[in-house]
Amino acid sequence: MKNYFQLVRAPNLFTAATNVFTGCAAASLSPPPPATVALLALSSACLYAGGVALNDWCDLDVDRVERPKRPLPSGQIAARTAVTLAVALLAAGVALASVVGAMAALTASAIVLLVVTYNFGLKSVHIVGPLNMGACRFGNVLLGACAAPAASMRALPFAAFMMAWVVAISLISAREAASPRCQTIVKTMVLAIPLLDGVFVGMLTTPWLGVAVAAFALPAWLTARRLYVT
């Protein structure tokens, strides 16, 4: 099971969920139904997990040289299994979002499109690749805003900030294979996302809700001690 947690970058799933909480808080004048928030958070986690599993499948040849101990190049998980899991998770993400509504389904579908274009072409394009990666996080925050579609545009500033944050992470990560320092910076920036979302939610709602969201950093950091983040 650990290999599958490695494949989907389990620590990062907490950061995907907190992005959704920020979007919900920004768009909702009153607390949305807990079931709606839960569905959107689960959708986000599935989309993220499917995206990184697809990324590892696409990067298999590179990882055989640079990261030979990872689940796919080491043979712990078959390539066919990984791509099947990726497709299933991406489909599940869209399906869960569709339960919330048409806008959520459309947003989740747009994220899937961004994931596919990144992995099958734009990843290696200078600047464009990081922008594509950032756009995925932009969409992730807007996915949370679909809890209140009529006011979803209120989440745009927070989505833009998160996009810029992830673009910076992506630019730095281009050097992480050859630089332990870059690896540390990238890991820290990724795992700091729940803290940032906690600040945003605290500003938008109540300090206690902000603390609750920021607390997602704890399981993210704890699981990151044993599992890959990037």
N, C-alpha and C positions, 0 to 999 in steps of 0.2 A: 504493500500500500504506500510505503514511503516514496517509492519511485513515481507513483502517480501524483502525489503531493508535490514532488519536485517538478514534475512536468508542467503542472498548472500553476506553479509559483504560489503555493497556498498562503504564505504570509501576505502577499499583495492583494489577495481577495478582500481583506479587511479595508484596504485603501480604496478599492472600487466601491464598496458599500458606503463608506463615509462620503464619497463624492455625491452619491445619491441623496444622502441626508442633507447635504448643503443645498442641492437643487430643490428638494422638498421645502426646506425652510425658507428659501428665497422666494419661492412662488406662492406659498400658501399663507393666506391671511389668518387662517385658523388651522389647527392641527389636522392633517389629512387622516383618514382611517388607517389604523396600524396595519391592516391587511394590505392596503395599497402600498405603503412604504416597504413592507416586507417583500411583496412581489417584485417591486422595482429593484430592491437591493439584491434579491436572488437573481433576477434577470441580469443585472450588472455583473455579478460574480460569474455567472455562466458565460457571458460574453467575454469577460477578461480571461477566464480559464481556457475557453475555446481559442481565443486569439493567441495566447502564448504557446498552447499545444501545437497550433498550426505553424507558429513561428519556428518552433524546434524541429518540426517535420521538414520545413523548407530549408532550414539551416543544417541539416544532417551532415552533409559533406564537409562543411566548414567545422562543425563541432567534432567530427572525427579527428581533426588535427588540433583544434584549439581547446576543446572541452571533452576529451575522450571518455571521461568518467561519468558523464551525464547519462540519463536513462536510455535515450535513443542510441547514441554512438556506442555505448557499452553493451547494448543488446538486452538490457533489462526490460525494455518495452519495445515491441515490434513496431516498425514504422507504420504498417497498415493499421495497427491498433491505435496509434497516436492520431493519425489523420481521421479515423472513424470517430474517435472520441472528440476531436476538435469540431467536426461537423455537427455531431450530436449536441455538444454544449452550445454552439452558436445558434442552432435551431431552437434549443430549449430557452435560450435567452430571449429570442424573439417571441416564442410562444408565451412565456411568462409575462412579457410586456403587453402582449395583445389582450391579456385578461384585464389589464388596467384600462385600455382604451386604444383607439386608432392612433392617436398622436404618439403614445408610448411605443406602439408597434412600429410606427414609421421611424421613430428615433432609433430604436434598437436595430432596425433593418439598415439604417444609414451607418450605424457603428459597424455592423457586419461588413458592409461595403468598404468602409475605410480599412478594416482589418485585412480583407482580401487584397485590396489594392496595395497595401503596405507590404504584405508578405510575398506577393507575386509580381513585384516590379519596382515600387517606389522606395523600398527599404534602403537600397544602395545608392539612391540619388541624393547627392549632397544638398543639405538644407531641406529639400522637399520631403525626404524620409522623416526627419525629426518633426517637421510641421504636420505630416500625416499622423505620426504618433500622438502629437499634442492634440490633434483634432479628435482623436478617439476619446481622450479625457474630457475635451470640451463637450462632446456628445454625451458622455457619461453623466456629467453634471446636469445637462438638459434632460436626460432621461429621468432624473429625480424630479425635475420641475414639472414633468408630465402628471404628477400627482394633482396639479392644479393647472391644466393646460391654458386656461384663459389668461393666466398671469405668468406664464413660463418665461417671458422675456425679462422678467426681473432677475432671473438667474444668470443672465448674460455676463455681467461683470465678473462673477465668481467663476463661471466657465472659462472666461478669457484668462483669468489669473492662473487657473489650473492648467490650461493649455500652455501658457508661457513656462510654467514650472516644469512641465513634462518635456517640452522642447529642450529646455536647458539640460535636463537629465539625459535625454537622448543624445545630445551633442557631446556631453562628457563621456557617455558610455561607449562611444566609438573608440575610445582609447583604453577601455577597462581591461581588455584581454592582455595588454602589455604593461599595465600599470596598476599595482595593488592600491596605490593611493586613489586612483580614479574609481576603482571598485568600491572602496570605502565611502567615497563621496556620493556615488550613485546610490548605494544601499541606504545611506543615511537620508538622502533626499526622498527616496521612495517611501521609506518607513515614517518619514515626518508628515506625510500627507494627512493621516488622521488628525494630527495635531492642528494642522492648518484648517481642516474642515471643522474641527472643534471650535476654533476661534470664530470662524464664519457663522456657525450655527449659534454660538453664544451671542454674537452681535445681533443676529436676526431674530432670535427667540428669547431664551432665558439662559443665564449663565450655567444653570444646572444641566440643561440639555446639551450645552456646549461641552461641559465636562464629560457627560455620558458619551458623546461622539468621540472626543479626544481619547477616551479610555480604550477605544479600539486599537490604539497604538500599542497597548500592552500585549495582547495576543499576537499582534503582528511582529513585534520585536522578539517575543519568546519563541515563536515558531521559526523566525529567521535565524535563530541560533543553530538550528539543525537542518534547515531547508534553504534552497536557493532563493534569492530575491530577483536576480537578473539572469 
